[in-house]
Amino acid sequence: MIHSKAILAGLLATATFALADSWTLEQCLEQAKKSSLKLESAKLREQQADVSIKMAKAGKHPTLSASINNSLYDRPLADHPQDHYSLSLGINGSWTLWDGGSVALATEASKLNKDAAAFNTKQVERTIQESVLNAYMNLLAAEEKLLTANSSLELSQAELEHYTRLYEAGAITKKDLVQSQSNVMQKQVAILQAQQSVNSSKTSLKQLLELPASDSLSVEAPANSASSPDSLDAIPSLEQILLDAQKANPGLKADSIAIQAARKNVEVAGKGSTITVSLGASSSTGLQAWQSDRYGTQLKDRWQNSVSLGINIPIIDNGSTENKVLQAQLNETESQVTLQEAAKVLENSIEQLYLNALSADLQWKAAILQVEAYTEALTVAEEQRNAGAITYTDYLIQKNNLESSKVTLTNAKYTSLLARKLLDLYQGKLD
């Protein structure tokens, strides 16, 4: 008995909530968004999209470059062969006056890609929130089951002490005492299993929040934690949920924009056969070390400026433009397929979540009635046991039925709460 009480005390100490350090669901969701490396990576892709826009816009701007060339050369067949040195300096600039609108199209495509990247970031955030919701509710359920197991052990130990006194007084048999001792041991095993489930759930949540494994963690049940589904808001119709989810889903928005960007890229690819007109200008000079030592005069005399107007007319590109157009068209088709598949997956997910929510509510109501029924049955069994009308084994069956029904109630309760929260998430109510 002393050993059992020591185990119980240790487990109760481990399971005690440190309310000062407890996390609400909202805090967990916010922490996950701040610490997620996946979300950080998605934000970097947004920044990359910004750079792509700047690069696309740069196609409209003039280019300017400077050059400095040094060379050593000789004249081996000259009368006096020797090495010589030359220096050339130059500044070159060019400006595309006409490209058939390819730069403008590329800029529009880049802007669309940026918008798609922003929605993709939001979709990553949604995925993280869904994982946190699952882990958070699993932890709440595990902790409630642990409390139920602790309470059950306390009752079993008190019962064992009572039966020990009855056995010493000769009022019950050795068999009843041994069964009571065995029941206590089974409750201790149940506590160990429940504690292991709590620890596992905490580890999962810590990993999502990017918290060190050594940190303590406790969570708070939602402030509006209900005792039955009837005290919660009614679940909207499937049609309404699906409509809201389609409007609020960032993944669908990203895929839709990706199709628009792909169409722009098809047009850009087709501009490969367009005539381009460019304006160029240059200024250059140089010197040769072997001619004389009047380097300043050389630089002055060789200084020349030029302006050019270039027209490029593609005639044969060996199918390069056609290949780029086909590739761009393929990307557009794949983007359309991706959107269709994502819409189907979303519809299936919503239907499954909706059915899960309805089923969980029914199971929750049934579990409440089951607990009430088994509570009454245990009360009757206790009276019968005290009157000697039933065996201790029959009494234990009723007691275990009640404890099992409480576990079922906990599962049904948090399954319902989780399903409702996930529906809220898909409808954009947690944004």
WOSUL-V955907 format. One record per helix or strand of 3 or more residues. SS is the DSSP state (H for helix, E for strand). FROM is the first residue (numbers start at 1). LEN is the number of residues. If there is no record, write none. Layout:
ss;from;len
SS;FROM;LEN
SS;FROM;LEN
//
This chain:
ss;from;len
H;2;14
H;19;3
H;25;11
H;37;24
E;63;12
E;83;16
H;102;67
H;174;36
H;229;3
H;238;11
H;250;24
E;276;13
H;295;7
E;304;9
H;320;67
H;392;35
//
